[in-house]
């Protein structure tokens, strides 16, 4: 082949490579080019909803992405409705989900066919501690008072929680093991609804997130008897941990974000970077402090490993409440 012909071929090949690189760069720079739907599986005002909206505000205020998040609440079925809806968006980077420990519970259930393989975890944003809370006018001044009363008359007590399989229910399960009895519970669409039911006297106590009840605590509508952290929380230094009281109960609701499986790698990297930068802002740190979060951050790869580890840790609880069985 004559030299000029070879040169023309090489030039064409080089041009094609450069065009491909340019196209990939343009694609990376153009994401996102429209608003991103952020799915929340609990009701407006719940812990996951409030966190998601604040994160979105910070991203917008700091111009960390060229397009905003649009929060959409898909509630019901202990998370099944929201997670099932999200599953249909496989591979689409314009749908993101705010996830809690409910993700693990659903992934353990063979009947709903929602496994960890359906997701591309993006970031763990915080651990939201649980608390044992009663109405401010309740006769139970300490956790020991409450447990003694439950043992005397279990039928007189109903706990408020958001899910039959969530972290609040996990705390109830551990209380049941400690007391050697069963405790009734009722579920609500969100933690805000659960704590309000206790403040209104409709249920006797809740094991939901301290962050969701803190407003009612400050308004003297709720009393905190104990927290489920490994050490006392700074915002409530007089409240003991359950471990201090002799109960081996430590739990908290994970709060993070995920894409579905199959989302392009570049979109994952772009979103993870934006979430990390938002998490590092003073605005987020103040929000986390006010909401009593254990403020942590795990990126995509580490969050994936964290979820796998928690799945193993929670297996005893899940098996005990029948999540591992195929429902008919």
Secondary structure by P-SEA (a helix, b strand, c coil): ccaaaaaaaaaaaaaaaaaaaaaaaaaaaacccbbbbbbbccccccaaaaaaaaaaaaaaaaccccbbbbbbbbccccaaaaaaaaaaacccccccccccaaaaaaaacccccccccccccccccbbbbbbbccccccccccaaaaaaaaaaccccbbbbbcccccaaaaaaaaaaaaacbbbbbcccccaaaaaaaaaaccccccccccccaaaaaaaccbbbccccccccccccccccccccccccbbbbbbbbbbbcccccaaaaaaaaaaaaaaaacaaaaaaaaaacccbbbbcaaaaaaaaaaaaaaaaaaaaaaccccccc
